[in-house]
Amino acid sequence: MIQALSVSNILLWVALLALGVVVVALTRQIGLLHERLAPFGALATQRGPEVGEAAPELQLADLSGRPVAIGGAAAAQRTLLFFLSPTCPVCDTLLPTLLRVAAEESPGLRLVLASDGDPDEHQAFRREKGLEAPLYVLSTELGLRFAVAKLPTAVLIDEQGIVRAKGIVNTREHLESLFTADELGVGSIQELLDRKRPLATTAGAEALS
């Protein structure tokens, strides 16, 4: 009886130690995964004008008839171009956050909502969401010139009409990453992380040698 209890205790301790090893290993893997995934920003797209290139120059009018210059010296204002659709659920969810982020970046930032399709549908969507203040343009050419394939997509253009950051945005972090990328002088947060990873790998290799 005593011998059986002793064997049981030993097995219990072995199992407990094995569990501890597993927990430590999982914790390490979670930490590595977090390091690899964060802080990801807007998903950069390879289509359309590249970061650092001039944005397409277009003279448009919004749903209220207000003139809207995109790109070039005529714009003369930092612009956040946000492509959306009334039928895009992510766009709908992100709109309040978009308006807050744009307000936080003001003055000096012009928010332009962009889409195409039926003007009446967009007018109804605009009234429903309280989007009378931002410029709201309908232009198939605008989407084609920026090669927008997925929604919502955002493009940050500076006062000289140069694309400073762009990407598919689904969260506030994605939106803010466009401004962060611009401040850091990189095309996207992913680009910054890609630059750092080889340096970290080299430093780790040197530390082990």
Secondary structure, 3 states (H helix, E strand, C coil): CHHHHHHHHHHHHHHHHHHHHHHHHHHHHHHHHHHHHCCCCCECCCCCCCCCCECCCEEEEECCCCEEEECHHHHCCEEEEEECCCCCHHHHHHHHHHHHHHHHHCCCEEEEEEECCCHHHHHHHHHHHCCCCCEEEECHHHHHHCCCCCCCEEEEECCCCEEEEEEECCCHHHHHHHHHHHHHCCCCHHHHHHHHHHHHHHHHHHHHC
